[in-house]
Amino acid sequence: MTGYPWDRRIRRRDFLKLGAGLAAASALPAGLFDVKRALAAGVLRQPGSLPFPNRPAGVPQPDLAPELANIDHIIIVMMENHSFDNYF
């Protein structure tokens, strides 16, 4: 071995990872990560901006979703898989 990167052997698992990564990258559209153009076009919101700037912040909108107007709390249960299976 001469010490060059192309002289070393590659494992099968690493080769499959590399191939999957290249296949996934080639399937993406070319302009997907062009953030500057997306910000200029107004597709992305600026940090700190509101999702609906015409509506007041923090005020419920019962006319848009009346079934959600009476929700006071949302409870999320997070458990490990085995504990979750035994509990429920």
ChimeraX commands (.cxc) that place a marker at each C-alpha (Angstrom):
marker #1 position 0.00,0.00,0.00 radius 0.5
marker #1 position 1.21,3.46,-0.83 radius 0.5
marker #1 position -1.05,5.35,1.56 radius 0.5
marker #1 position -3.28,6.95,-1.05 radius 0.5
marker #1 position -7.01,7.06,-0.25 radius 0.5
marker #1 position -7.91,5.12,-3.41 radius 0.5
marker #1 position -5.56,2.27,-2.41 radius 0.5
marker #1 position -7.47,1.29,0.71 radius 0.5
marker #1 position -10.27,-1.26,0.67 radius 0.5
marker #1 position -13.85,-0.20,1.26 radius 0.5
marker #1 position -16.24,-2.31,3.29 radius 0.5
marker #1 position -19.51,-3.50,1.78 radius 0.5
marker #1 position -21.58,-1.58,4.33 radius 0.5
marker #1 position -19.74,1.68,3.59 radius 0.5
marker #1 position -20.17,1.12,-0.14 radius 0.5
marker #1 position -23.93,0.60,0.28 radius 0.5
marker #1 position -24.23,3.73,2.44 radius 0.5
marker #1 position -22.38,5.76,-0.16 radius 0.5
marker #1 position -24.55,4.41,-2.97 radius 0.5
marker #1 position -27.77,5.10,-1.04 radius 0.5
marker #1 position -26.61,8.64,-0.27 radius 0.5
marker #1 position -25.76,9.34,-3.90 radius 0.5
marker #1 position -29.09,7.91,-5.07 radius 0.5
marker #1 position -31.02,10.04,-2.59 radius 0.5
marker #1 position -29.06,13.18,-3.52 radius 0.5
marker #1 position -29.63,12.64,-7.23 radius 0.5
marker #1 position -33.39,12.24,-6.65 radius 0.5
marker #1 position -33.68,15.71,-5.06 radius 0.5
marker #1 position -34.51,18.74,-7.21 radius 0.5
marker #1 position -31.56,20.97,-8.03 radius 0.5
marker #1 position -32.89,24.17,-6.41 radius 0.5
marker #1 position -34.06,22.56,-3.19 radius 0.5
marker #1 position -31.38,24.09,-0.99 radius 0.5
marker #1 position -31.30,27.56,-2.54 radius 0.5
marker #1 position -32.37,29.41,0.61 radius 0.5
marker #1 position -31.53,32.91,-0.65 radius 0.5
marker #1 position -33.82,32.55,-3.65 radius 0.5
marker #1 position -36.60,31.08,-1.50 radius 0.5
marker #1 position -36.36,33.97,0.96 radius 0.5
marker #1 position -36.43,36.51,-1.87 radius 0.5
marker #1 position -39.48,34.83,-3.41 radius 0.5
marker #1 position -41.32,34.88,-0.08 radius 0.5
marker #1 position -41.59,31.10,0.17 radius 0.5
marker #1 position -39.72,30.98,3.49 radius 0.5
marker #1 position -40.66,33.18,6.43 radius 0.5
marker #1 position -38.10,35.29,8.26 radius 0.5
marker #1 position -37.24,34.38,11.88 radius 0.5
marker #1 position -39.73,35.91,14.28 radius 0.5
marker #1 position -42.45,36.42,11.68 radius 0.5
marker #1 position -46.03,35.29,12.25 radius 0.5
marker #1 position -47.62,32.53,10.17 radius 0.5
marker #1 position -50.70,34.70,9.58 radius 0.5
marker #1 position -49.59,38.35,9.84 radius 0.5
marker #1 position -53.14,39.70,9.36 radius 0.5
marker #1 position -54.42,37.97,12.51 radius 0.5
marker #1 position -53.61,38.98,16.09 radius 0.5
marker #1 position -51.04,36.76,17.80 radius 0.5
marker #1 position -52.29,34.36,20.48 radius 0.5
marker #1 position -55.99,34.91,19.85 radius 0.5
marker #1 position -58.02,31.78,18.99 radius 0.5
marker #1 position -59.88,31.81,15.70 radius 0.5
marker #1 position -63.16,29.93,16.37 radius 0.5
marker #1 position -64.58,30.92,12.99 radius 0.5
marker #1 position -61.86,28.91,11.20 radius 0.5
marker #1 position -61.93,25.77,13.39 radius 0.5
marker #1 position -64.85,25.78,15.84 radius 0.5
marker #1 position -64.10,22.22,17.02 radius 0.5
marker #1 position -60.69,23.38,18.30 radius 0.5
marker #1 position -61.99,26.41,20.21 radius 0.5
marker #1 position -62.75,24.44,23.42 radius 0.5
marker #1 position -59.32,22.75,23.76 radius 0.5
marker #1 position -57.56,23.87,26.93 radius 0.5
marker #1 position -54.73,21.35,27.27 radius 0.5
marker #1 position -52.78,18.94,25.10 radius 0.5
marker #1 position -51.14,16.02,26.89 radius 0.5
marker #1 position -48.35,14.05,25.23 radius 0.5
marker #1 position -47.36,10.67,26.69 radius 0.5
marker #1 position -43.82,9.55,25.92 radius 0.5
marker #1 position -42.62,6.14,27.10 radius 0.5
marker #1 position -40.18,3.49,26.06 radius 0.5
marker #1 position -41.53,0.92,23.64 radius 0.5
marker #1 position -41.81,-1.97,26.12 radius 0.5
marker #1 position -43.47,0.20,28.78 radius 0.5
marker #1 position -45.86,1.68,26.23 radius 0.5
marker #1 position -46.95,-1.79,25.07 radius 0.5
marker #1 position -47.59,-2.99,28.62 radius 0.5
marker #1 position -49.42,0.15,29.70 radius 0.5
marker #1 position -51.81,0.46,26.78 radius 0.5
marker link #1:1,2 radius 0.2
marker link #1:2,3 radius 0.2
marker link #1:3,4 radius 0.2
marker link #1:4,5 radius 0.2
marker link #1:5,6 radius 0.2
marker link #1:6,7 radius 0.2
marker link #1:7,8 radius 0.2
marker link #1:8,9 radius 0.2
marker link #1:9,10 radius 0.2
marker link #1:10,11 radius 0.2
marker link #1:11,12 radius 0.2
marker link #1:12,13 radius 0.2
marker link #1:13,14 radius 0.2
marker link #1:14,15 radius 0.2
marker link #1:15,16 radius 0.2
marker link #1:16,17 radius 0.2
marker link #1:17,18 radius 0.2
marker link #1:18,19 radius 0.2
marker link #1:19,20 radius 0.2
marker link #1:20,21 radius 0.2
marker link #1:21,22 radius 0.2
marker link #1:22,23 radius 0.2
marker link #1:23,24 radius 0.2
marker link #1:24,25 radius 0.2
marker link #1:25,26 radius 0.2
marker link #1:26,27 radius 0.2
marker link #1:27,28 radius 0.2
marker link #1:28,29 radius 0.2
marker link #1:29,30 radius 0.2
marker link #1:30,31 radius 0.2
marker link #1:31,32 radius 0.2
marker link #1:32,33 radius 0.2
marker link #1:33,34 radius 0.2
marker link #1:34,35 radius 0.2
marker link #1:35,36 radius 0.2
marker link #1:36,37 radius 0.2
marker link #1:37,38 radius 0.2
marker link #1:38,39 radius 0.2
marker link #1:39,40 radius 0.2
marker link #1:40,41 radius 0.2
marker link #1:41,42 radius 0.2
marker link #1:42,43 radius 0.2
marker link #1:43,44 radius 0.2
marker link #1:44,45 radius 0.2
marker link #1:45,46 radius 0.2
marker link #1:46,47 radius 0.2
marker link #1:47,48 radius 0.2
marker link #1:48,49 radius 0.2
marker link #1:49,50 radius 0.2
marker link #1:50,51 radius 0.2
marker link #1:51,52 radius 0.2
marker link #1:52,53 radius 0.2
marker link #1:53,54 radius 0.2
marker link #1:54,55 radius 0.2
marker link #1:55,56 radius 0.2
marker link #1:56,57 radius 0.2
marker link #1:57,58 radius 0.2
marker link #1:58,59 radius 0.2
marker link #1:59,60 radius 0.2
marker link #1:60,61 radius 0.2
marker link #1:61,62 radius 0.2
marker link #1:62,63 radius 0.2
marker link #1:63,64 radius 0.2
marker link #1:64,65 radius 0.2
marker link #1:65,66 radius 0.2
marker link #1:66,67 radius 0.2
marker link #1:67,68 radius 0.2
marker link #1:68,69 radius 0.2
marker link #1:69,70 radius 0.2
marker link #1:70,71 radius 0.2
marker link #1:71,72 radius 0.2
marker link #1:72,73 radius 0.2
marker link #1:73,74 radius 0.2
marker link #1:74,75 radius 0.2
marker link #1:75,76 radius 0.2
marker link #1:76,77 radius 0.2
marker link #1:77,78 radius 0.2
marker link #1:78,79 radius 0.2
marker link #1:79,80 radius 0.2
marker link #1:80,81 radius 0.2
marker link #1:81,82 radius 0.2
marker link #1:82,83 radius 0.2
marker link #1:83,84 radius 0.2
marker link #1:84,85 radius 0.2
marker link #1:85,86 radius 0.2
marker link #1:86,87 radius 0.2
marker link #1:87,88 radius 0.2
view
